[in-house]
Amino acid sequence: MRALIVVDVQNDFCPGGSLATARGAEVAEALTPFLREARSRGLYPVVAGTKDWHIDPGDHFAAEGQEPDFEESWPVHCVAGTRGAQAHPGLDTSMVDAWFLKGEHSAAYSGFEGHLEGARDSLAQWLRDRGATDVDVCGIATDFCVRATALDAVAEGFRVRVISDLCAPVTAGGGAVAFNQMAYVGVELVESGDLVGPNA
């Protein structure tokens, strides 16, 4: 069975947010019709979403008065309970079966580092409990949390595809490098039209 993981489609990672990607809102808004069509075809019996959900993540946030390096330290973003941490309104959250929160007290990029909202279940166990053997991954940002989630999915033994046109990178170059890194470990790169288009 194939599941979908929607990574960090949150307001702070979309235009107007504190750590915006240029294509964040575009991806959020494209995901809704994709999900509706995919689920109508029975493509994803289960859909998991992940969220950055920072409470006190230490040096993941740049210290006050210091510039973030955008590799290890970042502007304040996705603070737990704030609007910035909520799913972008372009994404129809009713089609996401469960949310996994990550990064509460330390840096966390992969959805597999998170836990089920309101519980301690891991994403890997939640997927296995529902019979998932394959996962598709999409979301924000290609070069950080999408990459980390896809790589961890491979390490957990899932067969993995990344839906490239439903991902938003921090930088175009970083996104291209991330796709190459994912492909190197066996992740298949596909596009949404290959999955739900007229010839799918």
C-alpha positions as CSV (number, residue, x, y, z in Angstrom):
1,M,0.0,0.0,0.0
2,R,1.2,3.5,-0.9
3,A,0.9,6.4,1.5
4,L,1.6,10.1,0.9
5,I,3.7,12.3,3.2
6,V,3.0,16.1,2.9
7,V,6.0,17.9,4.4
8,D,5.7,21.2,6.2
9,V,3.2,23.1,4.0
10,Q,3.1,25.8,6.6
11,N,2.5,29.6,6.4
12,D,6.0,30.5,7.5
13,F,7.4,28.6,4.5
14,C,5.2,30.4,2.0
15,P,5.3,34.0,0.7
16,G,4.7,36.4,3.6
17,G,6.1,34.0,6.2
18,S,9.3,34.4,8.1
19,L,11.2,31.8,6.1
20,A,9.3,31.9,2.8
21,T,10.1,29.8,-0.3
22,A,9.1,31.4,-3.6
23,R,6.9,28.5,-4.6
24,G,5.4,27.6,-1.2
25,A,1.9,28.9,-1.8
26,E,1.9,27.6,-5.4
27,V,2.7,24.1,-4.0
28,A,0.1,24.4,-1.3
29,E,-2.6,25.4,-3.8
30,A,-1.6,22.7,-6.3
31,L,-1.7,20.0,-3.6
32,T,-5.4,20.3,-3.0
33,P,-6.7,19.4,-6.4
34,F,-3.9,16.7,-6.7
35,L,-5.0,15.1,-3.4
36,R,-8.7,15.2,-4.4
37,E,-8.0,13.5,-7.6
38,A,-5.6,11.0,-6.1
39,R,-7.9,10.0,-3.3
40,S,-10.8,9.7,-5.7
41,R,-8.8,7.1,-7.6
42,G,-7.8,5.3,-4.4
43,L,-4.1,6.2,-4.9
44,Y,-3.4,7.1,-1.2
45,P,-5.4,5.2,1.4
46,V,-3.5,7.2,4.0
47,V,-2.0,10.7,4.0
48,A,0.3,12.0,6.7
49,G,1.3,15.6,7.2
50,T,4.4,16.9,9.0
51,K,4.8,20.3,10.7
52,D,7.8,22.2,12.1
53,W,6.5,22.9,15.6
54,H,9.2,24.8,17.5
55,I,8.9,25.5,21.2
56,D,12.5,26.1,22.3
57,P,14.7,24.6,19.6
58,G,18.0,26.0,20.9
59,D,20.5,27.1,18.3
60,H,18.2,26.1,15.4
61,F,17.1,29.7,15.7
62,A,19.8,32.3,15.2
63,A,20.6,34.2,18.4
64,E,19.0,37.6,18.8
65,G,21.1,40.2,17.0
66,Q,22.9,37.5,14.9
67,E,22.4,36.7,11.2
68,P,21.2,33.2,10.5
69,D,23.5,31.2,8.2
70,F,20.5,29.4,6.5
71,E,22.2,26.1,6.9
72,E,22.3,25.4,10.6
73,S,20.7,28.5,12.1
74,W,17.5,30.1,10.9
75,P,15.1,33.0,11.5
76,V,12.4,32.4,14.1
77,H,9.8,30.3,12.3
78,C,6.9,27.9,12.9
79,V,6.6,28.6,16.6
80,A,4.2,26.2,18.1
81,G,0.6,27.5,18.2
82,T,1.2,30.5,16.0
83,R,-0.3,31.3,12.6
84,G,3.1,30.7,11.0
85,A,3.1,27.1,12.2
86,Q,-0.4,26.4,10.8
87,A,-0.9,24.7,7.4
88,H,-1.2,27.1,4.5
89,P,-4.9,27.8,3.7
90,G,-4.4,26.6,0.2
91,L,-4.0,23.1,1.5
92,D,-7.3,21.3,2.2
93,T,-6.3,19.8,5.6
94,S,-9.4,17.6,5.7
95,M,-7.6,15.2,3.4
96,V,-4.7,14.7,5.8
97,D,-5.3,11.8,8.1
98,A,-2.7,12.6,10.8
99,W,-0.2,15.3,11.6
100,F,3.4,14.7,12.9
101,L,5.1,17.4,14.8
102,K,8.9,17.9,14.8
103,G,11.5,20.2,16.2
104,E,9.9,21.2,19.5
105,H,13.2,21.4,21.5
106,S,15.9,20.8,18.9
107,A,16.5,21.0,15.2
108,A,14.5,18.4,13.2
109,Y,14.2,18.2,9.5
110,S,12.8,14.8,8.7
111,G,9.2,13.9,9.4
112,F,10.5,10.6,10.8
113,E,12.0,12.6,13.7
114,G,8.5,13.8,14.7
115,H,5.6,12.3,16.7
116,L,1.9,12.0,16.1
117,E,0.1,15.2,17.3
118,G,-1.3,14.5,20.7
119,A,0.5,11.2,21.1
120,R,4.1,9.7,20.8
121,D,3.6,7.4,17.8
122,S,6.4,7.7,15.3
123,L,5.7,8.3,11.6
124,A,7.4,5.1,10.6
125,Q,5.3,3.0,13.0
126,W,2.1,4.8,12.1
127,L,2.7,4.0,8.4
128,R,3.6,0.4,9.1
129,D,0.5,-0.1,11.3
130,R,-1.6,0.9,8.3
131,G,0.1,-1.4,5.9
132,A,2.2,1.1,4.0
133,T,5.2,-0.3,2.1
134,D,5.6,2.6,-0.4
135,V,5.5,6.3,0.2
136,D,5.3,9.4,-2.0
137,V,6.8,12.6,-0.5
138,C,6.1,16.2,-1.4
139,G,6.1,19.6,0.2
140,I,8.5,22.2,1.6
141,A,11.4,22.6,1.4
142,T,13.0,20.4,-1.2
143,D,16.5,21.0,-0.1
144,F,15.9,20.4,3.6
145,C,12.8,18.8,5.1
146,V,11.6,17.0,1.9
147,R,15.1,15.6,1.3
148,A,15.6,14.5,4.9
149,T,12.1,12.9,5.0
150,A,12.7,11.0,1.8
151,L,16.2,9.8,2.8
152,D,14.8,8.6,6.2
153,A,11.9,6.8,4.4
154,V,14.5,4.9,2.4
155,A,16.5,4.1,5.6
156,E,13.2,2.8,7.2
157,G,12.8,0.4,4.3
158,F,10.0,2.0,2.4
159,R,10.0,2.3,-1.4
160,V,10.1,6.0,-2.0
161,R,9.0,8.5,-4.7
162,V,9.2,12.3,-4.6
163,I,6.7,14.3,-6.5
164,S,9.1,16.9,-7.9
165,D,6.6,19.5,-9.1
166,L,4.8,19.5,-5.7
167,C,8.0,20.5,-3.9
168,A,9.3,24.0,-3.2
169,P,13.0,24.6,-2.7
170,V,14.8,27.3,-0.6
171,T,17.0,27.9,-3.7
172,A,16.8,26.4,-7.2
173,G,20.3,25.1,-6.9
174,G,19.7,23.6,-3.6
175,G,16.6,21.9,-4.8
176,A,18.5,20.4,-7.8
177,V,21.3,19.0,-5.6
178,A,18.6,17.5,-3.2
179,F,16.9,15.7,-6.1
180,N,20.2,14.3,-7.2
181,Q,21.0,13.1,-3.6
182,M,17.6,11.5,-3.3
183,A,17.9,9.8,-6.7
184,Y,21.4,8.5,-5.7
185,V,19.9,6.4,-2.9
186,G,17.1,5.0,-5.0
187,V,14.3,7.6,-4.6
188,E,12.2,7.8,-7.8
189,L,11.4,11.3,-9.0
190,V,7.9,11.7,-10.5
191,E,5.6,14.5,-11.4
192,S,2.0,14.9,-10.3
193,G,0.7,14.6,-13.9
194,D,2.3,11.1,-14.2
195,L,0.2,10.0,-11.2
196,V,-3.2,11.6,-11.8
197,G,-3.0,13.0,-15.4
198,P,-5.3,11.7,-18.2
199,N,-2.8,9.0,-19.1
200,A,-1.9,7.9,-15.6
